[in-house]
């Protein structure tokens, strides 16, 4: 996920000169980078890293949610091109081997809360907003296999997009759904009419929220909700959850950003 951009000059000691090691394009305006920071970078799933590019004598920075797990030796990001944006047009031109700036300290508090007595975690996302949830699942999957996680906490992920090609991590998440007894994944498409081969859910993530909360028996007594993506989806989801009793502080966590709507 992304946050508002800013341009500023900052001392070099706050940055790594990181290198792009891999790029995967999911669509003309959606892609993934894997980045080698070149130094120690310890983060918690759900945090973000601030990336930057020097352009016309200025550093242009923007924070991006991390999709990789802390156990990986590279840091992974899922981007959407914002044509009028300050940074994504510059990042979109970059290829493996190119260098960019990366702040040495991760930030953010959008992490899994596994200490409040609720063992269900309802994750609701749109497009690149799925990135922190990918990090959650990758981390817990490794912990599960290594015997450090007992599966007592369960994750339920609703992943919305306009069209099927916007699911950058669908295949990986479907594999996790089949492999992990404590994880469920539902991708949903809001514009299915041009995709006769789409056999999955139809509607926006917030459109199917009630259905799946009922199906999975998730309520305010046993669940924490996490919402990441488009502001309109977040507001709709929060209103639905509030009507379902999610009113206690800490029962809903959100990470808001802005992307242009797909036409």
C-alpha positions, 0 to 999 in steps of 0.5 A: 500500500502507499501513502502521500508523497513528499519531496525533501532533502535528508542526510545520507546516513538515514538511507540505504542505497538499495538495489532492485533484484527482481521485477514482476509486472502483473498489469501495465500499472501494477508490478512487484519489486524485490529489493536488497537493502544493503544493510540490516533492516528489521521489521514486523509484518504490517510495517512499511518502508520509505523508498526514495528516488533522487530527481531533479536535485531533490529526494522524492520519498514515499512509504510503501507497505512491505509484502515480504516476511522478516525471514526473507533476505530481500524486501518486497513491494507491490506498486500501482502506477499513479500517473500524476504521482510524484514517485510511482512514475519514476519507480515504474521506469526502473528495472533490476540492477537499478538503485534507489533510496531506502530509509533504514528504519521501518515504521507503522503499527498495522501489525497483527494483534495476537494479545487481546483474547480474540483469535480470529483476524478478518483482513479486508483489502483492495489491490495493493492493500493486500501487501501487509496481509501477504507479509502476515501470512508468509511470516505465520506460515514459516512459523507454523512449519518451524513449530513456533506457531500453533495455529490457534489464531486464524486469518480470513482474507477478503481481497477485492479488485476491479478485474482479475489481473489486479490480484498480484498474489492470488496464486500464492494466497490460494496455495496458502489457503489449501495448505494452511488450516488456519487461513482462508482466502476469498478474492472478489472482482467488482467488474466481472462482465469482461471476464467470462472465465472468472468463477470466483466471488463478484462484488467489492470487498465491502459488498461481501463482508457481511456474507463471509463474516456470517459464514465464518462466524466472526463477530466483535467478541472473537475477531479483530478486523484489519482494513487496508486499501482504498479510503471509500472501501475502508469507510464502508467496511468500518460502517458495516463492522460498527453495525455488527458491534465492532465498537471497542477500541482496537477492534478495527485497525486501518491503513488508508491510502489513495489510488485512482479508480479504474475505469 
